[in-house]
Amino acid sequence: MNNFYTYIYLNPLKPGRYTYGSFVSFLYEPFYVGKGKGNRQYDHLNENKNTSYNKHKYYTIQKILEQKYKPLIIKIINDIESKCSLCYEKFLISLIGRKDLNKGPLTNMSYGGDGSNSESYSKLCREKMSEFNKNRIVSNTTKEKHSISSKGRIWIHNEILNKNKFIKLEDLLNYSDWEKGLSKKSKNKMSESKIGTKRSIDTIEKIRVNNAVSNGENHHNFNKIYIFNNELKHNKLIKKDELEYYINNGWKKGMLKGEKLNVRYS
């Protein structure tokens, strides 16, 4: 029966552009791939320390929940046969890479699928996933989940440690000698991943239409205003009806230009 699907868990604490191959891309780091039917995709949220055979996956989920977030669960494809869902699972694990093998971020402890060689399925999977992504429309609900997961957080980096961190804005003062934004290495990787990619005619047309109507009330920054905080050395774009709240908490209208994050422990 065609009632199976393949799903993937994304970590809302690690936003960015995660691209694998030429047609698999996420806005958050993937950490688990699975297949099933019914409510199988939610079973991992109900596991406990004693019943979970995959401790790495369990602790990743617990860390997300402790931060008052939930993993983003996406069905890559649904309404397919069990055999096909196994194919997708195995293909995605191979493409993205397992963490225990130092090949990627996935916490999966096996290659997925039924253990057989899925090489004969790979071409079919790639074709179906390519077709699926071309026609895929991201729902407003999914967009809202992405927005909520990133709200009130900021990327910082330390070039000496070669590390990036996605932290809560109120924790900014707890970091010494860190700068805002992603590291140069991460930016270069993101830039390299786009080399050779071409926009389709449909995408170009959508961009043209969006640019044509993006003015006045249709503009994404309509009814918003920039504010800054001298102590945090940080700019923020907010809705105008939120201005009074921020003014009362030490923020001012305008922007800090050319400022680098340079805060010390108090």
ZAMAR-53816 format. One record per residue (C-alpha): residue in one letter; x, y, z. Coordinates in Angstrom, 2 decimals. Layout:
% residues N
DOVEX_a_X_Y_Z $
...
% end
This chain:
% residues 266
DOVEX_m_0.00_0.00_0.00 $
DOVEX_n_1.15_3.57_-0.71 $
DOVEX_n_0.83_4.82_2.86 $
DOVEX_f_4.51_5.08_3.81 $
DOVEX_y_6.73_8.15_3.93 $
DOVEX_t_10.32_9.23_4.56 $
DOVEX_y_10.94_11.97_7.11 $
DOVEX_i_13.82_13.99_8.47 $
DOVEX_y_14.48_15.77_11.78 $
DOVEX_l_16.04_19.26_11.70 $
DOVEX_n_17.73_21.02_14.61 $
DOVEX_p_16.19_24.50_15.22 $
DOVEX_l_19.26_25.44_17.29 $
DOVEX_k_21.44_25.22_14.16 $
DOVEX_p_20.00_27.38_11.37 $
DOVEX_g_21.89_28.03_8.16 $
DOVEX_r_22.00_26.73_4.62 $
DOVEX_y_22.65_22.99_4.57 $
DOVEX_t_22.92_21.75_1.00 $
DOVEX_y_23.64_18.18_-0.05 $
DOVEX_g_24.09_17.25_-3.68 $
DOVEX_s_22.29_19.39_-6.24 $
DOVEX_f_18.73_19.28_-4.96 $
DOVEX_v_18.59_18.60_-1.20 $
DOVEX_s_18.75_21.75_0.92 $
DOVEX_f_17.54_22.70_4.41 $
DOVEX_l_17.42_25.88_6.51 $
DOVEX_y_18.40_23.94_9.64 $
DOVEX_e_20.92_21.18_10.25 $
DOVEX_p_19.45_17.69_9.69 $
DOVEX_f_20.19_15.16_12.43 $
DOVEX_y_18.01_12.12_11.77 $
DOVEX_v_16.37_10.38_8.81 $
DOVEX_g_13.63_7.78_9.13 $
DOVEX_k_10.74_6.07_7.38 $
DOVEX_g_7.38_4.78_8.47 $
DOVEX_k_3.64_5.27_8.34 $
DOVEX_g_0.94_6.70_10.59 $
DOVEX_n_2.48_8.68_13.46 $
DOVEX_r_5.89_7.03_13.29 $
DOVEX_q_7.62_10.38_12.75 $
DOVEX_y_6.64_11.50_16.27 $
DOVEX_d_7.71_8.35_18.15 $
DOVEX_h_11.23_9.65_18.79 $
DOVEX_l_9.83_12.52_20.88 $
DOVEX_n_8.38_10.04_23.38 $
DOVEX_e_11.52_7.94_23.90 $
DOVEX_n_13.27_7.94_27.25 $
DOVEX_k_16.88_7.34_28.25 $
DOVEX_n_16.28_3.66_29.03 $
DOVEX_t_14.22_2.73_25.96 $
DOVEX_s_16.14_4.64_23.30 $
DOVEX_y_18.73_2.51_21.50 $
DOVEX_n_20.15_5.62_19.83 $
DOVEX_k_21.57_7.74_22.66 $
DOVEX_h_23.02_10.37_20.36 $
DOVEX_k_19.64_11.04_18.76 $
DOVEX_y_17.94_11.00_22.19 $
DOVEX_y_20.31_13.57_23.72 $
DOVEX_t_20.09_15.80_20.64 $
DOVEX_i_16.31_15.90_20.98 $
DOVEX_q_16.54_16.49_24.74 $
DOVEX_k_18.93_19.41_24.24 $
DOVEX_i_16.46_21.01_21.83 $
DOVEX_l_13.54_20.50_24.22 $
DOVEX_e_15.55_21.94_27.12 $
DOVEX_q_15.93_25.16_25.13 $
DOVEX_k_12.11_25.34_24.85 $
DOVEX_y_12.14_24.38_21.17 $
DOVEX_k_10.94_21.35_19.25 $
DOVEX_p_12.70_19.50_16.42 $
DOVEX_l_11.42_20.45_12.99 $
DOVEX_i_10.01_17.28_11.41 $
DOVEX_i_9.62_17.28_7.65 $
DOVEX_k_8.15_14.60_5.43 $
DOVEX_i_10.49_14.47_2.46 $
DOVEX_i_7.99_12.41_0.49 $
DOVEX_n_4.82_10.56_1.40 $
DOVEX_d_2.14_8.24_0.00 $
DOVEX_i_4.71_5.77_-1.31 $
DOVEX_e_5.34_2.05_-0.98 $
DOVEX_s_7.40_0.67_1.92 $
DOVEX_k_10.18_-0.39_-0.45 $
DOVEX_c_10.41_3.11_-1.91 $
DOVEX_s_10.47_4.76_1.53 $
DOVEX_l_13.40_2.48_2.44 $
DOVEX_c_15.13_3.60_-0.72 $
DOVEX_y_14.72_7.28_0.15 $
DOVEX_e_15.87_6.69_3.72 $
DOVEX_k_19.03_4.90_2.65 $
DOVEX_f_19.78_7.38_-0.09 $
DOVEX_l_19.39_10.42_2.21 $
DOVEX_i_21.57_8.91_4.93 $
DOVEX_s_24.26_8.20_2.36 $
DOVEX_l_23.95_11.69_0.83 $
DOVEX_i_23.92_13.70_4.08 $
DOVEX_g_26.29_11.47_6.05 $
DOVEX_r_26.40_9.88_9.50 $
DOVEX_k_28.11_11.57_12.44 $
DOVEX_d_29.48_8.34_13.90 $
DOVEX_l_31.39_7.82_10.64 $
DOVEX_n_32.56_11.48_10.54 $
DOVEX_k_30.77_11.93_7.23 $
DOVEX_g_27.96_14.27_8.26 $
DOVEX_p_25.58_15.44_11.01 $
DOVEX_l_23.12_12.52_11.11 $
DOVEX_t_22.73_10.55_14.34 $
DOVEX_n_21.52_7.46_12.48 $
DOVEX_m_23.41_4.35_13.60 $
DOVEX_s_22.89_2.35_10.40 $
DOVEX_y_22.81_2.93_6.65 $
DOVEX_g_19.02_2.71_6.69 $
DOVEX_g_16.79_0.78_4.36 $
DOVEX_d_16.51_-2.97_4.70 $
DOVEX_g_20.26_-3.52_4.62 $
DOVEX_s_20.39_-4.44_0.96 $
DOVEX_n_22.36_-2.65_-1.71 $
DOVEX_s_20.29_0.34_-2.81 $
DOVEX_e_22.57_1.32_-5.68 $
DOVEX_s_19.93_0.26_-8.20 $
DOVEX_y_17.45_2.60_-6.50 $
DOVEX_s_19.70_5.65_-6.32 $
DOVEX_k_18.99_7.00_-9.81 $
DOVEX_l_15.25_6.58_-9.34 $
DOVEX_c_15.40_8.33_-5.93 $
DOVEX_r_17.38_11.24_-7.33 $
DOVEX_e_14.91_11.70_-10.19 $
DOVEX_k_11.87_11.55_-7.90 $
DOVEX_m_13.38_13.87_-5.29 $
DOVEX_s_14.45_16.35_-7.95 $
DOVEX_e_10.91_16.38_-9.37 $
DOVEX_f_9.45_16.63_-5.86 $
DOVEX_n_11.61_19.64_-4.90 $
DOVEX_k_10.91_21.48_-8.15 $
DOVEX_n_7.18_21.47_-7.42 $
DOVEX_r_7.51_21.86_-3.66 $
DOVEX_i_5.75_24.78_-2.01 $
DOVEX_v_6.79_25.65_1.54 $
DOVEX_s_3.62_26.15_3.59 $
DOVEX_n_3.05_29.24_5.72 $
DOVEX_t_3.02_26.95_8.77 $
DOVEX_t_6.54_25.71_7.97 $
DOVEX_k_7.73_29.27_7.36 $
DOVEX_e_6.27_30.32_10.70 $
DOVEX_k_8.06_27.43_12.46 $
DOVEX_h_11.36_28.58_10.93 $
DOVEX_s_10.69_32.15_12.01 $
DOVEX_i_9.81_31.21_15.61 $
DOVEX_s_12.88_28.97_15.91 $
DOVEX_s_15.22_31.84_14.99 $
DOVEX_k_13.48_34.67_16.83 $
DOVEX_g_15.54_36.40_19.48 $
DOVEX_r_18.77_34.61_18.50 $
DOVEX_i_21.98_35.65_16.79 $
DOVEX_w_24.98_33.99_15.13 $
DOVEX_i_28.42_34.78_16.57 $
DOVEX_h_31.83_33.36_15.75 $
DOVEX_n_35.36_33.11_17.04 $
DOVEX_e_38.01_32.92_14.31 $
DOVEX_i_40.72_31.66_16.69 $
DOVEX_l_38.55_28.76_17.89 $
DOVEX_n_37.10_28.34_14.39 $
DOVEX_k_33.62_28.03_15.88 $
DOVEX_n_30.14_29.43_15.26 $
DOVEX_k_27.42_29.68_17.90 $
DOVEX_f_23.72_30.45_17.64 $
DOVEX_i_22.84_32.10_20.94 $
DOVEX_k_20.01_33.95_22.59 $
DOVEX_l_20.38_37.70_22.29 $
DOVEX_e_20.26_38.18_26.05 $
DOVEX_d_23.32_35.92_26.39 $
DOVEX_l_25.42_38.13_24.13 $
DOVEX_l_27.30_39.79_26.99 $
DOVEX_n_28.51_36.41_28.22 $
DOVEX_y_30.87_35.99_25.24 $
DOVEX_s_34.27_37.63_25.12 $
DOVEX_d_36.20_38.31_21.88 $
DOVEX_w_33.43_36.90_19.69 $
DOVEX_e_32.08_38.73_16.65 $
DOVEX_k_28.61_38.80_15.16 $
DOVEX_g_27.81_36.67_12.14 $
DOVEX_l_29.23_33.43_10.76 $
DOVEX_s_32.96_32.78_10.44 $
DOVEX_k_34.76_33.43_7.15 $
DOVEX_k_35.21_29.69_6.68 $
DOVEX_s_31.47_29.07_6.97 $
DOVEX_k_30.67_31.94_4.62 $
DOVEX_n_33.13_30.58_2.06 $
DOVEX_k_31.54_27.11_2.26 $
DOVEX_m_28.09_28.60_1.69 $
DOVEX_s_29.42_30.62_-1.23 $
DOVEX_e_31.15_27.59_-2.79 $
DOVEX_s_27.97_25.52_-2.50 $
DOVEX_k_26.23_28.00_-4.83 $
DOVEX_i_28.92_27.90_-7.53 $
DOVEX_g_27.58_26.39_-10.73 $
DOVEX_t_23.94_26.57_-9.66 $
DOVEX_k_21.54_28.22_-12.08 $
DOVEX_r_18.13_29.69_-11.45 $
DOVEX_s_15.28_28.27_-13.49 $
DOVEX_i_13.19_30.51_-15.73 $
DOVEX_d_10.28_30.10_-13.31 $
DOVEX_t_12.44_31.23_-10.36 $
DOVEX_i_13.71_34.27_-12.26 $
DOVEX_e_10.15_35.21_-13.14 $
DOVEX_k_9.00_34.84_-9.53 $
DOVEX_i_11.85_37.10_-8.36 $
DOVEX_r_10.93_39.67_-11.01 $
DOVEX_v_7.27_39.69_-9.97 $
DOVEX_n_8.13_39.88_-6.27 $
DOVEX_n_10.48_42.80_-6.85 $
DOVEX_a_7.80_44.58_-8.88 $
DOVEX_v_5.25_44.44_-6.06 $
DOVEX_s_7.67_44.85_-3.13 $
DOVEX_n_6.89_48.45_-2.32 $
DOVEX_g_4.65_50.25_0.12 $
DOVEX_e_2.59_47.87_2.23 $
DOVEX_n_3.90_44.91_0.24 $
DOVEX_h_7.52_45.57_1.23 $
DOVEX_h_8.93_43.07_3.73 $
DOVEX_n_10.13_45.94_5.96 $
DOVEX_f_6.86_47.86_5.88 $
DOVEX_n_5.87_49.24_9.29 $
DOVEX_k_9.23_48.20_10.78 $
DOVEX_i_12.03_50.24_12.28 $
DOVEX_y_15.71_49.73_13.17 $
DOVEX_i_16.84_50.11_16.77 $
DOVEX_f_20.20_49.62_18.44 $
DOVEX_n_21.68_48.86_21.85 $
DOVEX_n_25.04_50.44_22.67 $
DOVEX_e_25.80_47.96_25.42 $
DOVEX_l_25.15_44.92_23.24 $
DOVEX_k_26.62_46.60_20.13 $
DOVEX_h_23.67_45.22_18.23 $
DOVEX_n_21.10_46.41_15.66 $
DOVEX_k_17.60_44.99_15.47 $
DOVEX_l_14.68_45.35_13.06 $
DOVEX_i_11.34_45.41_14.89 $
DOVEX_k_7.69_46.21_14.30 $
DOVEX_k_6.82_49.81_15.14 $
DOVEX_d_4.25_48.75_17.71 $
DOVEX_e_7.08_47.07_19.66 $
DOVEX_l_9.16_50.26_19.85 $
DOVEX_e_7.91_51.44_23.25 $
DOVEX_y_8.84_48.11_24.86 $
DOVEX_y_12.43_48.24_23.54 $
DOVEX_i_12.89_51.96_24.35 $
DOVEX_n_11.95_51.17_27.94 $
DOVEX_n_14.62_48.45_27.98 $
DOVEX_g_17.58_50.56_26.90 $
DOVEX_w_17.29_50.50_23.09 $
DOVEX_k_17.31_53.55_20.81 $
DOVEX_k_16.02_54.28_17.33 $
DOVEX_g_18.56_54.07_14.50 $
DOVEX_m_21.49_51.83_13.63 $
DOVEX_l_25.06_51.29_14.75 $
DOVEX_k_27.22_51.32_11.64 $
DOVEX_g_30.60_49.69_11.28 $
DOVEX_e_30.57_48.40_14.83 $
DOVEX_k_32.08_45.03_15.72 $
DOVEX_l_31.02_42.97_18.70 $
DOVEX_n_33.57_43.71_21.43 $
DOVEX_v_32.09_42.90_24.82 $
DOVEX_r_33.71_41.72_28.03 $
DOVEX_y_32.55_39.80_31.03 $
DOVEX_s_31.17_42.13_33.67 $
% end
